[in-house]
């Protein structure tokens, strides 16, 4: 839900959410303008994969970008098959940590994919190249896709050959759920800009800028709702009005 709420502020034409039937009323209550695709199972299975792909193939839904992973459970090979087929349809894909399985990394290696792991899931992607020095690990790993990872107090965007590091000069504390806000923002901007590196860097900049702004107002005592509202303000100033103040 945090990813959805954030993506809604990116000015997209439409947003679809595929979710289990048991929770669609809750989603509709929180986000009444979102189109919900009800799923019969609580996890990603072969049948669920076929249903989603048929909707796209028959043009029942038209999408530019998919975020897959937040709150996701399922069979690794079926999740990998879904992401693989979406990528082959020239749909941009953001893969959150919940969808990062060994099967996914083995199968999905396309330029229109952004992996957004937490540091723990980064080990699945990098394999033997993984070490505690994240930048050093990434520099040894060559890929066609983009990786966005948070390493302690900095964010790293790696395009397969070069690492871009964004950090805040001010002390900030991560709350549980903030990374879902980041991936929601990232998927929304990816749908707009179509460029994975540009979308990732702008998303991280906005998240860090929001950290700084909200820290000035509330120090450490802020809620996720307050953070999202502050992020909305940052989006309006930086993206739509062109100001960096």
C-alpha positions in Angstrom: 0.0 0.0 0.0 2.9 2.4 0.7 4.2 1.8 -2.9 0.7 2.4 -4.3 0.1 5.6 -2.4 3.5 7.0 -3.5 3.0 6.1 -7.2 -0.3 7.9 -7.2 1.4 11.2 -6.7 3.5 10.8 -9.8 0.7 12.1 -12.1 0.2 8.8 -13.9 -2.8 8.2 -16.3 -3.9 5.0 -14.5 -2.7 2.5 -11.9 -3.6 -1.1 -11.7 -3.1 -3.3 -8.6 -3.2 -7.1 -8.8 -4.1 -8.4 -5.3 -5.8 -11.3 -3.6 -9.5 -11.1 -3.5 -9.5 -11.1 0.3 -7.9 -7.7 0.5 -9.3 -5.8 -2.5 -11.9 -4.0 -0.4 -9.2 -2.6 1.9 -7.3 -1.4 -1.2 -10.4 0.1 -2.7 -11.2 2.0 0.5 -7.7 3.5 0.8 -7.2 4.1 -3.0 -10.7 4.4 -4.6 -9.3 5.6 -8.0 -7.0 2.6 -8.5 -8.2 -0.3 -10.8 -7.9 -3.5 -8.9 -7.3 -6.9 -10.6 -8.6 -9.6 -8.2 -6.5 -12.7 -7.8 -8.0 -16.0 -6.7 -4.9 -17.1 -4.8 -2.8 -15.5 -2.0 0.5 -16.2 -3.8 1.8 -16.1 -7.4 1.1 -19.5 -9.1 1.1 -20.6 -12.7 -2.6 -19.8 -13.0 -2.1 -16.3 -11.7 0.8 -15.7 -14.1 -1.4 -16.8 -17.0 -4.3 -14.6 -15.9 -2.1 -11.4 -15.7 -0.4 -12.1 -19.0 -3.7 -12.8 -20.8 -5.1 -9.5 -19.6 -2.1 -7.7 -21.2 -2.0 -9.8 -24.4 -5.7 -9.1 -25.0 -5.2 -5.4 -24.3 -7.7 -5.5 -21.4 -5.1 -3.4 -19.5 -2.3 -1.3 -21.1 0.8 -0.7 -18.9 4.2 0.8 -19.3 5.8 -0.2 -16.0 5.3 -2.9 -13.4 6.4 -2.9 -9.8 6.5 -6.5 -8.5 7.6 -7.6 -5.1 6.1 -5.6 -2.1 4.3 -8.0 0.1 4.7 -10.8 -2.5 4.7 -14.5 -1.8 4.7 -17.3 -4.3 6.7 -19.9 -6.2 10.1 -18.7 -7.2 10.0 -20.1 -10.7 6.5 -18.7 -11.4 7.5 -15.2 -10.2 10.5 -15.4 -12.4 8.4 -16.5 -15.4 6.0 -13.6 -14.8 8.8 -11.0 -14.7 10.5 -12.6 -17.7 7.4 -12.5 -19.9 6.6 -8.9 -18.8 10.1 -7.8 -19.8 9.9 -9.6 -23.2 6.7 -7.5 -23.8 8.9 -4.4 -23.6 7.2 -3.5 -20.3 9.6 -1.8 -17.8 9.9 -3.8 -14.6 11.0 -2.7 -11.1 11.8 -5.8 -9.0 11.4 -5.2 -5.2 13.1 -7.5 -2.7 10.0 -9.7 -2.3 10.4 -10.9 -5.9 14.2 -11.5 -5.9 14.7 -15.2 -6.0 17.7 -17.2 -7.5 15.3 -18.2 -10.3 14.5 -14.5 -11.0 18.2 -13.4 -11.3 19.0 -16.4 -13.5 16.2 -15.7 -15.9 15.7 -12.0 -16.0 18.7 -10.0 -17.3 17.1 -7.3 -19.5 18.0 -3.6 -19.9 14.4 -2.6 -19.0 14.7 -4.1 -15.5 15.6 -2.4 -12.2 16.4 -4.6 -9.3 15.8 -2.9 -5.9 17.1 -5.3 -3.3 17.8 -4.7 0.4 21.4 -5.4 1.3 20.5 -9.0 2.3 18.9 -9.8 -1.1 21.9 -8.3 -2.9 23.7 -11.5 -2.1 21.3 -13.4 -4.3 22.1 -11.1 -7.2 25.8 -10.9 -6.9 26.6 -14.4 -5.7 30.3 -15.0 -5.2 31.0 -11.3 -5.9 29.1 -10.2 -2.8 31.0 -8.7 0.2 30.3 -6.2 2.9 31.8 -3.5 0.7 28.8 -3.0 -1.5 30.4 -0.6 -4.0 33.4 -2.8 -4.4 31.1 -5.9 -4.9 29.0 -4.1 -7.5 32.1 -2.9 -9.4 33.1 -6.5 -10.1 29.6 -7.4 -11.3 28.7 -6.7 -14.9 25.1 -6.6 -16.0 22.7 -5.0 -18.5 20.1 -4.1 -15.8 20.2 -1.4 -13.1 20.6 -2.2 -9.4 19.4 0.2 -6.7 20.4 -0.7 -3.2 20.5 1.1 0.2 23.7 0.6 2.1 23.5 2.0 5.6 23.2 5.8 5.1 23.7 6.0 1.4 21.9 4.8 -1.8 23.8 3.3 -4.7 22.5 3.2 -8.3 24.6 0.8 -10.4 24.0 0.6 -14.2 26.2 -2.4 -14.8 29.4 -0.5 -15.2 29.3 2.7 -13.1 28.0 3.3 -9.5 26.2 6.5 -8.6 26.2 7.2 -4.8 23.7 9.6 -3.2 23.9 10.3 0.5 22.5 13.0 2.9 24.7 15.4 4.8 22.2 15.3 7.6 21.6 12.5 10.1 18.6 10.4 9.0 17.0 7.3 10.4 15.2 4.7 8.2 11.8 3.6 9.3 10.3 0.2 8.3 8.3 0.8 5.1 10.4 3.6 3.6 12.0 1.4 1.0 8.4 0.5 -0.3 7.8 4.2 -0.6 11.0 4.5 -2.7 10.1 1.6 -5.0 6.6 3.1 -5.5 8.2 6.4 -6.5 10.7 4.6 -8.7 8.1 2.7 -10.6 6.0 5.9 -11.1 9.0 7.9 -12.4 10.1 5.0 -14.6 6.7 5.1 -16.3 7.2 8.8 -17.0 10.9 9.0 -18.0 11.4 5.5 -19.5 15.1 5.7 -18.5 16.0 3.3 -15.7 19.2 5.1 -14.5 17.6 8.6 -14.6 14.5 7.3 -12.8 16.5 5.6 -10.1 18.7 8.6 -9.5 15.8 11.1 -9.4 13.9 8.8 -7.1 16.8 8.5 -4.6 17.4 12.2 -4.7 13.8 12.9 -3.9 13.8 10.4 -1.0 17.0 11.9 0.5 15.7 15.5 0.0 12.5 14.5 1.8 14.5 13.0 4.6 16.3 16.3 5.1 13.1 18.4 4.9 11.2 16.2 7.3 14.1 16.0 9.8 14.1 19.8 10.0 10.4 19.7 10.9 10.1 16.7 13.2 13.6 15.4 13.9 13.1 11.7 14.5 9.4 11.9 15.4 7.6 11.6 12.1 5.1 9.0 10.7 5.1 7.4 7.3 2.0 9.5 6.4 3.9 12.7 7.2 6.8 11.4 5.2 4.6 10.7 2.1 3.0 14.1 2.4 6.5 15.7 2.5 7.5 13.6 -0.5 4.5 14.8 -2.4 5.6 18.4 -1.7 9.1 17.6 -2.9 7.7 16.0 -6.1 5.7 19.1 -6.8 8.6 21.5 -6.3 11.4 19.5 -8.0 9.6 17.6 -10.8 6.6 19.7 -11.7 7.9 23.2 -10.8 11.6 22.7 -11.5 12.9 24.1 -8.1 15.6 22.5 -6.0 15.4 24.8 -3.0 
